[in-house]
Amino acid sequence: MRLAKLAAAASVALTLSLASSLPARADLVIQGRAAQALHCSAMLYMVSDELYRAGYLSRADLNWAQSAAVAMLAYVPGTDDQKVQAMGQRFQKLMRTRTLEGLMSEYNSTAKWCQKNFL
């Protein structure tokens, strides 16, 4: 149940990130392996959302991918609320610094590493 709540909150964070360019409440500082897990998680979540909306993923595949993305958050310290906040910040950073094509390319080149290390 906890993963389902985190997944729902991550969906809200992604939606808010897409709709707003407002800065987050306070920047969280996450470093090292936890930052890598957060980055992998955010990329998987965003890429799966885009692929689903474009018709390339089924609902079942979307649910699996986003559940896997949320499971990666186990490597990120903090409360569930802090993890959701961190995801929202990462979504915003990814959108500011990458094109959709760049995000897809980065995901393709790192997906196996992310899966091996965080799933």
PyMOL commands that set and color helices and strands:
alter all, ss='L'
color gray80, all
select helices_A, chain A and resi 2-19+32-53+59-75+80-97+100-118
alter helices_A, ss='H'
color red, helices_A
deselect
rebuild
show_as cartoon
